[in-house]
Amino acid sequence: MANLRLEKVGNTALITMANPPANTWTRETLTQLRDLVHELNADKSVYALVITGEGEKFFSAGADLKLFASGDKAVASDMARIFGEAFETLSAFRGVSIAAINGYAMGGGLEVALACDIRIAEEQAQLALPEAKVGLLPCAGGTQNLAWLVGEGWAKRMILCGERLNAEKALAIGLVEEVVAKGQSLAAAIALAAKVAEQSPSAVSACKKLIQQGRHGSMSHALPLERELFVALFDTKDQVEGVSAFLEKRPATWVNG
């Protein structure tokens, strides 16, 4: 798959952005990401997804600005649509998604990490949404996902003031969940993803849906849904297996169904 490489590590799908020199997004790679996540959703052996960038300098620098140099609104509309489709599909991935941020994460490069459930950054990483510096704005969930994660004040500092954060500051404000040494983000992400395989995939999917429900509605709507999805798990083989394995003091064998 051009510029987007897929590997399997146990129950984890590893996607590597490989579009040198800065792992930028193109219409083709965004479409591939969207379609790939749909395929992974249908693969019951996949419980987690890790996304990282090729090389030592860039996680991803986002979109290639040459795409927008002409000022063509049709091009802008098409790219905004496919950016949204790709990253919203990633956000809705039924398993756990982890961004292994191995370097610069700028613009759409940070937005793809924001679409993931968890972010692990290397100590030299730099994170920014600098679109307003060139007369644009983050159109792939950046204004919404960033504010949800770090609060309105820091989102405004990064987007309206163009502030770039190092990994330490990103950790302090909750933009990333862990900082590791240079070259260690992928190993840390794979190790964390392996822990997902110890959980019931059906339960993980339901829990993720509930956690993210808070972004779109009130707690008064989410709490009844929480109870509804709890009862729905009793239609799954994984629920029976999980309880039986615990009572029998043995590891569970999940079937993701």
Legacy VTK file of the C-alpha trace (Angstrom):
# vtk DataFile Version 3.0
C-alpha trace
ASCII
DATASET POLYDATA
POINTS 257 float
0.000 0.000 0.000
1.634 3.218 -1.197
2.975 5.432 1.603
0.935 3.585 4.231
2.406 0.314 5.486
0.419 -2.300 7.429
1.903 -5.021 9.633
0.412 -7.338 12.255
2.019 -7.857 15.657
-0.061 -10.421 17.499
-3.519 -8.899 17.863
-2.228 -5.425 17.002
-2.318 -3.763 13.582
0.648 -1.448 13.004
0.200 1.331 10.448
3.322 3.253 9.422
3.054 6.551 7.576
5.865 6.338 5.038
5.777 9.362 2.754
9.232 10.954 2.990
10.612 13.336 3.840
7.879 14.449 6.289
5.231 11.692 6.112
2.694 14.143 4.716
-0.905 13.186 3.992
-2.237 13.014 0.450
-5.708 12.338 -0.868
-4.576 8.802 -1.685
-3.154 8.009 1.751
-6.159 9.503 3.551
-8.484 7.332 1.470
-6.282 4.331 2.202
-6.377 5.019 5.934
-10.169 5.262 5.904
-10.545 2.011 3.968
-7.892 0.254 6.019
-9.613 1.033 9.319
-12.873 -0.309 7.896
-11.032 -3.528 6.993
-9.491 -3.783 10.449
-12.898 -3.295 12.042
-14.033 -6.427 10.181
-10.967 -8.459 11.246
-11.908 -10.096 14.536
-8.295 -11.003 15.270
-7.345 -7.304 15.557
-7.890 -5.767 19.001
-5.662 -2.678 18.792
-4.159 -0.328 16.229
-0.853 1.553 16.478
0.060 4.343 14.061
3.537 5.830 13.739
5.777 7.636 11.270
8.737 6.302 9.323
12.146 7.740 10.162
13.552 9.576 13.163
12.437 13.162 12.547
8.750 13.205 11.596
5.636 11.518 12.904
3.777 13.537 10.268
3.875 17.121 9.051
0.232 16.963 7.947
-0.906 18.008 4.490
1.454 19.168 1.761
0.635 22.897 1.462
1.356 22.754 -2.257
-2.126 21.247 -2.538
-3.632 24.581 -1.508
-1.284 26.980 -3.300
-3.713 27.541 -6.181
-6.496 28.749 -3.895
-8.904 26.320 -5.592
-11.965 25.955 -3.327
-12.982 22.673 -4.987
-9.644 21.147 -4.042
-9.972 22.533 -0.525
-13.482 21.107 -0.150
-12.441 17.680 -1.393
-9.399 17.514 0.884
-11.350 18.706 3.920
-13.952 16.013 3.285
-11.465 13.174 2.940
-9.427 14.371 5.934
-12.617 14.315 7.987
-13.699 10.911 6.708
-10.299 9.358 7.399
-9.784 10.669 10.915
-13.398 10.256 12.015
-13.221 6.640 10.845
-10.027 6.223 12.868
-11.668 7.765 15.926
-14.559 5.305 15.582
-12.261 2.252 15.282
-13.884 -0.413 17.469
-10.640 -1.321 19.256
-7.961 0.755 20.966
-5.902 3.123 18.806
-2.504 4.400 19.939
-0.338 7.055 18.287
3.409 6.453 18.647
4.641 10.016 18.069
8.252 9.606 17.008
8.977 13.211 16.006
7.297 16.330 14.669
3.473 16.118 14.687
2.194 19.207 12.878
-1.223 20.160 11.543
-2.882 17.074 10.110
-0.035 15.084 11.625
-1.188 16.079 15.093
-4.840 15.680 14.117
-4.359 11.992 13.282
-2.848 11.530 16.752
-5.779 13.426 18.276
-8.129 10.967 16.552
-6.470 8.098 18.440
-7.454 6.944 21.924
-3.966 7.249 23.436
-0.814 9.170 22.505
2.769 8.206 23.425
5.401 10.788 22.470
9.178 10.585 22.305
11.076 13.174 24.331
12.213 15.113 21.245
8.708 15.355 19.733
7.200 18.720 18.842
3.435 19.182 18.528
1.507 22.036 16.897
-1.558 23.071 14.921
-0.021 25.963 12.928
-2.645 26.249 10.193
-3.610 29.846 11.045
-0.026 30.932 10.287
-0.750 30.213 6.623
-4.330 31.458 6.566
-5.969 28.084 7.153
-7.498 26.198 10.071
-7.384 22.615 11.388
-10.209 20.948 9.439
-9.765 17.302 10.485
-11.094 17.470 14.025
-8.305 19.585 15.470
-10.400 22.413 16.899
-12.758 19.949 18.581
-10.512 17.081 19.692
-7.747 19.337 21.017
-10.137 21.429 23.095
-11.748 18.273 24.472
-8.395 16.847 25.546
-6.610 19.891 26.953
-9.336 22.457 27.590
-10.285 25.617 25.779
-7.387 27.732 27.063
-4.570 25.520 25.801
-6.430 24.784 22.587
-6.620 28.532 21.953
-2.923 28.987 22.754
-1.969 26.298 20.259
-4.442 27.183 17.495
-4.950 30.952 17.866
-1.436 31.855 19.052
0.374 29.177 17.076
2.157 27.844 20.150
4.292 24.760 19.581
4.687 22.318 22.477
7.505 19.985 23.379
6.732 16.513 24.712
7.162 17.513 28.348
4.620 20.330 28.094
2.258 18.120 26.070
2.357 15.575 28.890
1.765 18.233 31.543
-1.433 19.481 29.892
-2.793 16.040 28.988
-2.200 16.181 25.251
-0.163 12.978 25.463
-0.430 10.225 28.066
3.238 9.176 28.181
6.678 10.440 27.178
9.469 7.988 26.391
13.081 8.195 25.247
13.971 8.808 21.617
13.303 5.737 19.505
11.088 4.061 22.115
7.565 5.223 21.226
6.751 2.299 18.957
7.908 -0.328 21.465
5.945 1.401 24.227
2.830 1.577 22.048
3.094 -2.080 21.023
3.522 -3.099 24.678
0.465 -1.086 25.697
-1.538 -2.480 22.777
-0.635 -6.007 23.911
-2.443 -5.317 27.182
-5.627 -4.758 25.200
-5.553 -8.430 24.179
-6.053 -9.325 27.837
-9.420 -7.557 27.766
-12.638 -8.753 26.147
-12.781 -7.098 22.695
-16.549 -6.824 22.997
-16.273 -5.102 26.364
-13.507 -2.781 25.130
-15.618 -1.697 22.158
-18.619 -0.981 24.379
-16.521 0.893 26.954
-14.877 3.029 24.293
-18.251 3.956 22.858
-19.441 5.021 26.308
-16.336 7.057 27.123
-16.562 8.934 23.827
-20.306 9.441 24.279
-19.436 12.214 26.723
-18.187 14.339 23.839
-21.531 14.301 22.097
-24.191 14.277 24.820
-24.963 14.696 28.476
-24.278 12.268 31.319
-28.027 11.846 31.747
-28.125 10.276 28.276
-24.887 8.315 28.685
-25.773 6.570 31.966
-28.812 4.673 30.602
-26.728 3.717 27.550
-24.018 2.416 29.898
-26.521 0.041 31.497
-27.944 -0.945 28.115
-24.549 -1.893 26.713
-23.676 -3.770 29.900
-26.707 -6.012 29.444
-25.980 -6.365 25.701
-22.608 -7.943 26.537
-24.526 -10.958 27.828
-25.324 -11.788 24.208
-21.601 -12.321 23.548
-19.482 -15.437 23.921
-16.705 -13.275 25.369
-18.841 -12.436 28.398
-19.358 -16.099 29.233
-15.697 -16.863 28.577
-14.443 -13.939 30.664
-16.434 -14.818 33.766
-15.723 -18.548 33.393
-11.982 -17.963 32.981
-11.892 -15.784 36.101
-13.773 -18.334 38.205
-11.609 -21.155 36.832
-8.415 -19.134 37.452
-7.158 -19.382 33.860
-6.442 -16.903 31.045
-9.440 -16.064 28.883
-9.559 -17.049 25.215
-11.420 -14.329 23.365
-13.373 -14.833 20.133
-14.378 -11.184 19.708
-18.017 -12.000 19.471
LINES 1 258
257 0 1 2 3 4 5 6 7 8 9 10 11 12 13 14 15 16 17 18 19 20 21 22 23 24 25 26 27 28 29 30 31 32 33 34 35 36 37 38 39 40 41 42 43 44 45 46 47 48 49 50 51 52 53 54 55 56 57 58 59 60 61 62 63 64 65 66 67 68 69 70 71 72 73 74 75 76 77 78 79 80 81 82 83 84 85 86 87 88 89 90 91 92 93 94 95 96 97 98 99 100 101 102 103 104 105 106 107 108 109 110 111 112 113 114 115 116 117 118 119 120 121 122 123 124 125 126 127 128 129 130 131 132 133 134 135 136 137 138 139 140 141 142 143 144 145 146 147 148 149 150 151 152 153 154 155 156 157 158 159 160 161 162 163 164 165 166 167 168 169 170 171 172 173 174 175 176 177 178 179 180 181 182 183 184 185 186 187 188 189 190 191 192 193 194 195 196 197 198 199 200 201 202 203 204 205 206 207 208 209 210 211 212 213 214 215 216 217 218 219 220 221 222 223 224 225 226 227 228 229 230 231 232 233 234 235 236 237 238 239 240 241 242 243 244 245 246 247 248 249 250 251 252 253 254 255 256
